[in-house]
Amino acid sequence: MAQACGIIEVFGLVTAFEAADAGCKAANVTLEPFDRNKPANADALPVPLIICVKFRGSVMDVTAAVDAAQEVAERTTGMVSRYVISGPDEGTQMMFGLNAFDKN
């Protein structure tokens, strides 16, 4: 069975690092590459860059990691969304490893 996937989108890279650190300390998870998104309404946001932090592991561990990451994000610049996929499809798993940091 595939590992669960956990995703949390936060405002800003510093918050992403803090959230990732909290998630990894809270549970036995693997951290996947961050992803970024600069939405069209970026100037209206608290921080004009949204970072996606991605965790892998058991459903219980991923849920605990996302919970810890959310707690940290809400204390700093904020969170956009979160989601835990308990049994990701093969195509979803391939997409999980992609990131936009190496693109302009």
SULLIN-V163445 format. One record per residue. N is the residue number from 1. RES is the residue in three letters. OMEGA is omega in degrees with one decimal (999 if undefined). BURIAL is I if it has 24 or more other C-alpha atoms within 12 Angstrom, else O. Layout:
BEGIN
n=N res=RES omega=OMEGA burial=BURIAL
n=N res=RES omega=OMEGA burial=BURIAL
END
This chain:
BEGIN
n=1 res=MET omega=-178.8 burial=O
n=2 res=ALA omega=174.9 burial=O
n=3 res=GLN omega=175.4 burial=I
n=4 res=ALA omega=177.8 burial=I
n=5 res=CYS omega=176.1 burial=I
n=6 res=GLY omega=-176.9 burial=I
n=7 res=ILE omega=172.2 burial=I
n=8 res=ILE omega=177.0 burial=I
n=9 res=GLU omega=-177.8 burial=I
n=10 res=VAL omega=177.1 burial=I
n=11 res=PHE omega=171.7 burial=I
n=12 res=GLY omega=-177.2 burial=I
n=13 res=LEU omega=179.4 burial=I
n=14 res=VAL omega=178.1 burial=O
n=15 res=THR omega=177.9 burial=I
n=16 res=ALA omega=178.2 burial=I
n=17 res=PHE omega=178.3 burial=I
n=18 res=GLU omega=-179.8 burial=I
n=19 res=ALA omega=178.9 burial=I
n=20 res=ALA omega=178.8 burial=I
n=21 res=ASP omega=179.9 burial=I
n=22 res=ALA omega=179.8 burial=I
n=23 res=GLY omega=-179.9 burial=I
n=24 res=CYS omega=177.9 burial=I
n=25 res=LYS omega=-175.7 burial=O
n=26 res=ALA omega=-173.3 burial=I
n=27 res=ALA omega=179.0 burial=I
n=28 res=ASN omega=-177.5 burial=I
n=29 res=VAL omega=172.5 burial=I
n=30 res=THR omega=178.7 burial=I
n=31 res=LEU omega=176.7 burial=I
n=32 res=GLU omega=178.5 burial=I
n=33 res=PRO omega=174.8 burial=I
n=34 res=PHE omega=171.9 burial=I
n=35 res=ASP omega=-177.6 burial=I
n=36 res=ARG omega=177.7 burial=I
n=37 res=ASN omega=174.0 burial=I
n=38 res=LYS omega=-175.6 burial=I
n=39 res=PRO omega=-178.4 burial=O
n=40 res=ALA omega=-179.6 burial=O
n=41 res=ASN omega=-174.1 burial=O
n=42 res=ALA omega=-178.3 burial=O
n=43 res=ASP omega=-179.7 burial=O
n=44 res=ALA omega=-176.6 burial=O
n=45 res=LEU omega=177.8 burial=O
n=46 res=PRO omega=175.4 burial=O
n=47 res=VAL omega=-170.9 burial=I
n=48 res=PRO omega=180.0 burial=O
n=49 res=LEU omega=177.3 burial=I
n=50 res=ILE omega=179.9 burial=I
n=51 res=ILE omega=177.6 burial=I
n=52 res=CYS omega=177.4 burial=I
n=53 res=VAL omega=-173.9 burial=I
n=54 res=LYS omega=179.7 burial=I
n=55 res=PHE omega=173.5 burial=I
n=56 res=ARG omega=177.1 burial=I
n=57 res=GLY omega=176.1 burial=I
n=58 res=SER omega=-179.9 burial=I
n=59 res=VAL omega=-179.1 burial=I
n=60 res=MET omega=-179.6 burial=O
n=61 res=ASP omega=-180.0 burial=I
n=62 res=VAL omega=178.2 burial=I
n=63 res=THR omega=178.3 burial=I
n=64 res=ALA omega=179.3 burial=I
n=65 res=ALA omega=179.9 burial=I
n=66 res=VAL omega=176.7 burial=I
n=67 res=ASP omega=-179.9 burial=I
n=68 res=ALA omega=178.9 burial=I
n=69 res=ALA omega=179.1 burial=I
n=70 res=GLN omega=179.9 burial=I
n=71 res=GLU omega=179.0 burial=I
n=72 res=VAL omega=-178.2 burial=I
n=73 res=ALA omega=-178.9 burial=I
n=74 res=GLU omega=176.9 burial=O
n=75 res=ARG omega=-177.9 burial=O
n=76 res=THR omega=-175.1 burial=O
n=77 res=THR omega=175.1 burial=I
n=78 res=GLY omega=-176.7 burial=I
n=79 res=MET omega=177.2 burial=I
n=80 res=VAL omega=-179.1 burial=I
n=81 res=SER omega=177.9 burial=O
n=82 res=ARG omega=179.4 burial=I
n=83 res=TYR omega=174.4 burial=I
n=84 res=VAL omega=177.6 burial=I
n=85 res=ILE omega=-173.3 burial=I
n=86 res=SER omega=-179.9 burial=I
n=87 res=GLY omega=-174.6 burial=O
n=88 res=PRO omega=174.3 burial=O
n=89 res=ASP omega=-179.6 burial=O
n=90 res=GLU omega=178.6 burial=O
n=91 res=GLY omega=177.8 burial=O
n=92 res=THR omega=179.2 burial=O
n=93 res=GLN omega=178.4 burial=O
n=94 res=MET omega=-179.5 burial=O
n=95 res=MET omega=-175.6 burial=O
n=96 res=PHE omega=-178.2 burial=I
n=97 res=GLY omega=-179.7 burial=I
n=98 res=LEU omega=173.8 burial=O
n=99 res=ASN omega=-176.9 burial=O
n=100 res=ALA omega=-178.1 burial=O
n=101 res=PHE omega=-179.2 burial=O
n=102 res=ASP omega=179.6 burial=O
n=103 res=LYS omega=177.9 burial=O
n=104 res=ASN omega=999 burial=O
END
